[in-house]
Amino acid sequence: MDISIIIPALNEEKYIGQCLESISRQEFSGTYDVIVGDGMSTDKTVAICEEYGAKVVIEPKHTISAGRAKACKAAKGKIIVSTDADIKAPKDWLEQVYSGFNGNVCTYGRIIPYDGSHLEKWVCENVMDKYLWFMDKVGKPVPIGSNLAFKRKAYEKIGGFNKNIITAEDLELTKRLSEVGTIAYNPNSIVYVSMRRVRKWGYPKYIKFHVTNAIKYYRTGKSHDSYEPIR
């Protein structure tokens, strides 16, 4: 298997169908499978996953990091691609991810809202892109768990996702991956994401949470210990 796509999920019946539908339409020259780390959903999430042929593994801990870790444990692909239940992937996503490794152990790409305003899309396509590029160049990568890929052997070598943290599991993982190889920003790798958290929280809270979380992690090695579920 070339790629295993891992998705954490908990009561995502409103979104995961469109996510899996977009993944099923990939124009990828290699082989891939999908593994969902489900946090004991009580809605139709598991049934929808099975309808699309995704493998479902149950993780009772309910956190994003634990869901990602459980799915990774079942992965057989040479490359593991991490994403989220509310994304939509363009048809060339996996091809761009796979061809963009170039000797790196980990790459991460861009996110663009599929339900955002013209301004929001412009900011993500331009400002956010330059920010991710700059942080990569100064050696402070800011990977996004919804569009993150890494070699399975390197992942296993460092012990995988830390299941005991609530947020910043992507930052924590890539920091350890950087000790066994190089990490690179891949601007050609794009997924489209939902703005549901921004709509629920509002921009001040959303920006404050993520900026302070990144600063806190880079300064102390610890992240925020709560993350409100948004459904």
JOZI-V920981 format. One record per backbone hydrogen bond with DSSP energy under -0.5 kcal/mol. CO is the residue of the C=O (numbers start at 1). NH is the residue of the N-H. If there is no record, write none. Layout:
co=(CO | CO)
nh=(NH | NH)
//
This chain:
co=(1 | 2 | 3 | 4 | 4 | 5 | 6 | 7 | 8 | 9 | 12 | 12 | 15 | 15 | 16 | 17 | 18 | 19 | 20 | 21 | 22 | 23 | 26 | 31 | 31 | 33 | 34 | 35 | 35 | 36 | 36 | 37 | 38 | 38 | 44 | 45 | 46 | 47 | 48 | 49 | 50 | 55 | 57 | 59 | 63 | 64 | 65 | 66 | 67 | 68 | 69 | 70 | 71 | 72 | 78 | 79 | 79 | 80 | 80 | 81 | 82 | 83 | 84 | 88 | 90 | 91 | 92 | 93 | 94 | 95 | 96 | 97 | 98 | 101 | 105 | 106 | 107 | 108 | 110 | 112 | 117 | 118 | 119 | 120 | 121 | 122 | 122 | 123 | 126 | 127 | 128 | 129 | 130 | 131 | 132 | 133 | 134 | 135 | 136 | 143 | 144 | 145 | 147 | 148 | 149 | 150 | 151 | 152 | 153 | 154 | 155 | 155 | 156 | 161 | 162 | 168 | 169 | 170 | 171 | 172 | 173 | 174 | 176 | 177 | 177 | 182 | 182 | 184 | 185 | 186 | 188 | 189 | 190 | 191 | 192 | 193 | 193 | 195 | 196 | 197 | 198 | 202 | 203 | 204 | 205 | 206 | 207 | 208 | 209 | 210 | 211 | 212 | 213 | 214 | 215 | 216 | 216 | 216 | 217 | 224)
nh=(78 | 79 | 33 | 6 | 81 | 35 | 83 | 37 | 85 | 39 | 15 | 16 | 18 | 19 | 20 | 21 | 22 | 23 | 24 | 25 | 25 | 26 | 28 | 2 | 3 | 5 | 55 | 7 | 37 | 38 | 57 | 9 | 40 | 59 | 48 | 49 | 50 | 51 | 52 | 54 | 53 | 36 | 38 | 62 | 67 | 68 | 69 | 70 | 71 | 72 | 73 | 74 | 74 | 75 | 152 | 4 | 81 | 82 | 150 | 6 | 148 | 8 | 87 | 192 | 93 | 27 | 96 | 97 | 98 | 99 | 100 | 100 | 101 | 104 | 151 | 184 | 149 | 186 | 191 | 193 | 121 | 122 | 123 | 124 | 125 | 126 | 127 | 128 | 130 | 131 | 132 | 133 | 134 | 135 | 136 | 137 | 138 | 140 | 139 | 145 | 147 | 148 | 109 | 82 | 107 | 80 | 155 | 156 | 157 | 158 | 159 | 160 | 159 | 163 | 165 | 172 | 173 | 174 | 175 | 176 | 177 | 178 | 179 | 180 | 181 | 105 | 106 | 108 | 187 | 189 | 190 | 110 | 90 | 112 | 88 | 114 | 115 | 199 | 200 | 201 | 202 | 206 | 207 | 208 | 209 | 210 | 211 | 212 | 213 | 214 | 215 | 216 | 217 | 218 | 219 | 220 | 221 | 222 | 221 | 167)
//
